[in-house]
């Protein structure tokens, strides 16, 4: 998963320019042609979201916006790759128009059912759920 960190522009809800939308579309098309793109989605600013907090058996809902923009996610791209190095090379081609060339991208590996030390039937149930939702 390639995580595009939020910044003051994304948190302000500033729309992407046509040039950036075009550049990101071309980048995503390149990933699709390479057979690695699973999903790519931008997110609205945190002012349109909420946090549901669980503590001591109670829940609390905190409406956005949230204070630390650099801790927030503005969007993500899901790719299937054989190694971290392969994803790093893909990310190096990220459009420089994004964030005016000043953007933080975080790469994280998605946990697979086999990564957890649980009974085989729980792993199989998770695989079946992912298959039904279109996730691999």
N, C-alpha and C positions, 0 to 999 in steps of 0.2 A: 504494500500500500504506500503510495506517495501522498503525503499529507502537505497541502499548501497552507502554511500558517497565515492567519489573519494579520492585517495591519490596519493602520488608521484609515486607509482608503476603503478597504473591504468592510470594516466595521461601520463606516459612515454610510454604507449602502451605495457608494458611487458605482454607477454602471460601468461595465467594461467597455472600452472603446471598440468600434467596429474592427479596427486593425488587430486588437488583441483577440477578439473573438475569432477572427479569421486565422490568426497565428495558432491559437489553441486548437482550432478545428483541424488545421493541417498537421499539427503535432499528434493529435489523437488519431487521425487517419493513418499517419505513419506507424503508430503503435498497432493499429488494427491490421494493417497490411503485413506487419511483422508477426502477427498472430499472438501478440502478448496482451492486448487490451481486453480487460474484463468489464470495466466501468469507469466513467469519468463524470464527476458531478461537482458543480459549484454550490455553495451554501449561502443562504441569506445571512445578514449580520445577526449577531447575538441579540439585538434589540427585538427580534422577531421570534426569539426562543425562550426557553425556560430550563431551569435545573430542578430536578426532583431529587431531594436529599433524604436519605434514610439514616436515622440516628436513634439509637435506643428504642427501637420498635415503633418510632413515629416517622411520619413523612412531612416534609415541608416543600412547598413549591416556591422557587425564586424566579421571578420574571426577569428577562434580560432588559437592558444590556448588561453584560458582564465587564468587569473593570480591566482585566489584563488581556489586551488584544493579542499580545505575542503568545499567549497560552491557548488561544482559540484557533479553530480550524476554519478556513475560508472555502476549502474544497478538497477533493481527493481524487486520485486516479488509482484504480486497481489493475495490476498487471500480474501475469503469470511468468515467472522467470526461474532459471535454474540456480541463480546465485545472487548474492548482494551486489557483487561486482557488475553483473549484467544490468541490474536496475540502476546502479550508479551511472553507467554509460548511457542508459536511456534518459535519465534525469539531466545529464549534461547537455542534452539537446532541447531542454525546456525553453520555450520562447522567451527571449530576453525582454520583450515588450512588457511582460508581466511585472507589475510592481516597479516599472521604470528601471528594470535591471537589478532591483534590490528586493529579493524575495527569499524566504527561507522555506526549503522543502525538506521534510523529514521522511525517511524511508523506514517502514516497519514491516516485519514479516507477520502474516496472518497465522494464527495458531490453528493447527489441524487437529481433528479429534484424537489422532494417535499421539499427540504431544502431551496428553493428560494421562496420568496414572489411574485409570478407571477400568471397570469391568468391560470386557469385549462387547457385551450387549448394549452398553451405553455409547460406545464408539459407533457401533452399527446404527443405532437409533439416530445419532447426530448425522451420520452419512446420509441416511434416508431422508432426514429433514432437509438437509442441504440440497439433495437431488430434487425434492419436491418444490423447493423455492427457486430452483435454477442456479443455486450456488454450488460450486464444486469444492 
